[in-house]
Amino acid sequence: MENNQSKNYLGSVNLSDEDMEDMSLEVSYSEGTRLITFILGEEKYGLNILKVRELISFPEGLTRIPGMPDYIIGMFNLRGLVIPVMDLREKFKMSGEERHEFSVIIIVEVENKNIGLTVDSVSDVIFVKEEDIQETTELAVNVDTKFIKGVAKTKDEMVILLDIDYLLSKAEFDTLLEEDIEE
Amino acid sequence: MDNPALEEFVEEVEEIIEDLEEGVLELEVQPKKRSLIDRIFRDMHTIKGGAGMVMETELAEYAHHFENLLDKARNGEIVCSPEMASLLLSSIDGFRSFLDKIREGGEVNQELIDQTLVQLKEFESNAGKPSATPTAEKTEEKKPVAVVAKAEPTPDKKIVEEKSPPQEEKTAESEKTEEQVEVQWDDEDEGEETAYLLHLKFDTEMLRKGSDPILLLKDLKELGDLDIIAHLGKLPELKNLDPEDIHLWWSAKLVTTRPAEEIENIMIFFQDEKNEVKFELAETPPDDPGLASFGIYEDQENKGHDNIQVDQEEVAEKLAEKQATVPDAEVKPEQIVAEKVVEKITEDPAIEIAEEAVSTEEEPKAAVTPAPPKKTPPKDEAKKDTGIKATQSIRVTIDKLDKLQNLVGETVINQARLHRLSDRIMEMDANLGEMLLQFVEDNEKSVYELQDQILQVRMIPVGSILNNMKRTVRDYATRSKKKIKLEIEGGDTELDKTVTEQLQGPLVHLVRNSMDHGIEDSETRVKNGKDPTGTISLKASQQEGYVIVEIEDDGKGIDPKAIFDSAVSKGFINDTDELTEDEIYKLLFLPGFTTTSEVTDVSGRGVGMDTVKRDIEALLGTIEIKSELNKGTSTKLKLPLTLAIIEGMMIDVGNQVFTIPLLSVNESLRPVPTQIKKIKNKGELVEIRGEYIPMLRLHERLNIKPKYKEPTEGLVVVVQHANHKQCLFVDEIVDQGPVVIKSMEDNFIQVPGIAGATILGDGKVSFILDIASLVN
């Protein structure tokens, strides 16, 4: 669908050659996804841009939620909405160093819920074709593979696709409460 | 359901069904009321038409069958009987089933549909035969009726079916038919309606003597349909006006089934040399009961002629336009009150943004009112007319309102920030600070007004759910042998939509309890010297920022001793315990207390009262039972106007601010060491005025590093949930004030121990503690 939009876009606006080159990928293929990519640890991850509501810098006042595991680092006020923030490094049990002050929060919308995800930095918006996505579950990555949808290969890099719907699903959230009980 | 047209249709039909249900219930009581049959017919017709338009052909067909039945009733071929009312009511259940199907997919309850259609068929074929009609008298009357109706059915029917404009003609015609039909419809009816014209002029000094005309008007209103018109002619100019004098006088038309003596009995208290209080039989026949009609033109009124005869004629011409046509400026407070008394409860369940009538639209209508005789349309019609013109409304989804409310909440918080900012600027530059402060304060007013208004928009009258009880009571009374009357008061009291909706369940429960365990059967009641018909009354009112809903019955009441005994036998209390009556009634709410049949038999009440209590508490309300043996039981619900805002106490634990609903807070104190007792296996207790209350170290429960390690350094907040008290050890109390509640589930999950979140003045999130779970 986005692809159609971009076609319309091309039809009505004069773009520079550079732009055209960027877009050429999109114009020539009918199926595909636009991803927002970000850095987490040493790897590059991507998630469907349609899930992303906005990007913000790390908020000033984050309030810890009692009884929640460490990777739920708290809730904050985003223009009147009370939104939880999940630390992806913590969630994926990556070695963490100094982070929060410089990290970015991606606000995603899943199942009508707005949730913030901390990442080291946001890098790019890319377009990947369907056939470039490998739905592999056996990857040599640091992340638990159940949160991974696959890998997208672009011209010069590899992007790990996060299964954001699963990561932030109700079922997954419900385990928060169980973990709490185990504690 | 993605189809907006269908969605709109469902919403519309839902509203119509409610009107229909109420109409049928009324018709059951007043089966010969023509305007009611018309109203029900119209409703049915609208459903049929709408269903056809959205291609719900089955539904349209279903409605068509009942429309036919009603058409026969309109033509006098069928007299509305209790069976017909039951039939119509089950058709309403049928409609609901159709709506469920449309809304959620799946199947309609075909069994129900078929069953009602079979019943309909049976009813129709029986109604054709004389033998089916309940009384012999009626059947004899029936045949001529049919003849009369057939003699001139065409003009009547045709005109009624034309949608709207030529109403005057229509009513002129239909009235005629109606009178004829009516006369022969039901002469066994002892409660024939009579119309009286009342003339009420009072001593100017009356108010000073401690009496008030409104009292008389209220009493008269009890007797039947009362239309009042205030005469303003004697009003002096403003500068000469003494507010303690009575300058107004009133004409009224009373249509009642009660004998004239009753009017006399009321008026007698007001009849003295200086008051002119009298009544006479209206010369015109009473028409339809709703038809009372008269009015006065402003201009003539101002000339101040006091020929009452003339007034009454004008009166008869005018009330078509209803009371509201008198321009506001000239309405005296008394009259407003009088109109309020007459006003019926608003019943629109949907949230609507209502604009007050654009007065320019109303006024010319009043002024232009033609003097020549114009037959008055039935009151119901007139009401509907003015209703539509008086308020313009649009339908808004609750989602949009929620969003709006969120934004407003955010603005309020920003306003607080702005305030702090202006303080800081003041420190640096007094002049600039002053200017900014001025602006901030101006802005603050608008922001709070905005917040207030947005809350107002969410308010709907509780009448919608109180009226739903009519059906509940009617169905129960039909099934059981009890006679029960339902009285509703204060249906126009407004409450947040969410609260109103969630009140329905508990209310049904309480009303059922009253019918089931409270009201006795007629025989027992007579034996005990009571009216054979039991009364359940639902009263809603607003008191000090809360809405009070009372459910009262005049049944057998609950014996406190019986409760006490069964509580002892269940082991809830010891038989040596001394409880006040209030405390005893509170036992009814204990979960488990009520589940045994033994207890309900003895106490005569209480199945699932703990559920009711929980539901009410979820709405941040309270519940209270009072009862007197053999006199009845009264349950009082106290509910906040809105769920969105509560009064909160902000407390600090290890530099994190939490909010406690002020409703749950009893007191706070810093205990001295001797007050704190440690008991093995029971943890810590705090002794407060002889009472030992368990203490929870909040920081331990919340897993936070506190500022103070001992309660003697910090504070103890005593909270209460149900009958349980609990001390919460906190560092300090930070603040107190209204907080906007945000659901945790909106963007996250329900977290144990936390009831919700709120945003503090500094923009930070604070969690609202779930006292119920902390206490237990």
Interface residues (C-beta under 8 A of the other chain):
Chain A: G61 T63 R64 I65 P66 G67 M68 G74 M75 F76 N77 R79 G80 L81 V82 I83 P84 K113 N114 I115 K170 F173 D174 L176 L177 D180
Chain B: N406 L407 G409 E410 I413 Q656 R701 L702 N703 I704 K742 M744 D746 N747 F748 I749 V751 P752 G753 I754 A757 I759 D762 G763 K764 V765 S766 F767
